[in-house]
């Protein structure tokens, strides 16, 4: 392991420690009202935590580390950071702040929605560099994919972007989620050490 890799691993471990500790207790992480660096650090933590789930199997209706479907995964991820999302991809596509569907506007932690015929049927979390993490029924697990991958019968079109991580946005997400509550099933477990897959 190179020194740079070791330092990066240490940095992300320090960022995730409070999230994991609070998630195990089942309490929401307080909103981060700190300056821009604090929000960037929080986004990095969301990305690191999402990548920790790579390889967990896809289970239709799954909402825990025993197995996830797409919206179960994003709901689990958001809950670890104090954001209460509704249960389905279509409901989550109406939460938070709508961001223009433009690459330059994307920030790590943004929710990406996918579907056909104007209907949202899939959701994932943007992790930067044109990539996102999602529960893929085709691959049968949590996986990391390129946003540029060609459409097919299994790959749906990228439709939109929702920003749910941020001090003002967190409360918006929680308010919308209260109108469409989702059953709380377990709390996020300690992240497993897993290498990102391409």
HELIX and SHEET records of a PDB file:
HELIX    1   1 UNK A    3  UNK A   25  1                                  23    
HELIX    2   2 UNK A   36  UNK A   52  1                                  17    
HELIX    3   3 UNK A   70  UNK A   79  1                                  10    
HELIX    4   4 UNK A   89  UNK A   92  1                                   4    
HELIX    5   5 UNK A  103  UNK A  105  5                                   3    
HELIX    6   6 UNK A  167  UNK A  179  1                                  13    
SHEET    1   A 2 UNK A  63  UNK A  64  0                                        
SHEET    2   A 2 UNK A  67  UNK A  68 -1                                        
SHEET    1   B 6 UNK A  97  UNK A  99  0                                        
SHEET    2   B 6 UNK A 157  UNK A 163 -1                                        
SHEET    3   B 6 UNK A 111  UNK A 116 -1                                        
SHEET    4   B 6 UNK A 119  UNK A 128 -1                                        
SHEET    5   B 6 UNK A 131  UNK A 136 -1                                        
SHEET    6   B 6 UNK A 141  UNK A 146 -1                                        
END                                                                             
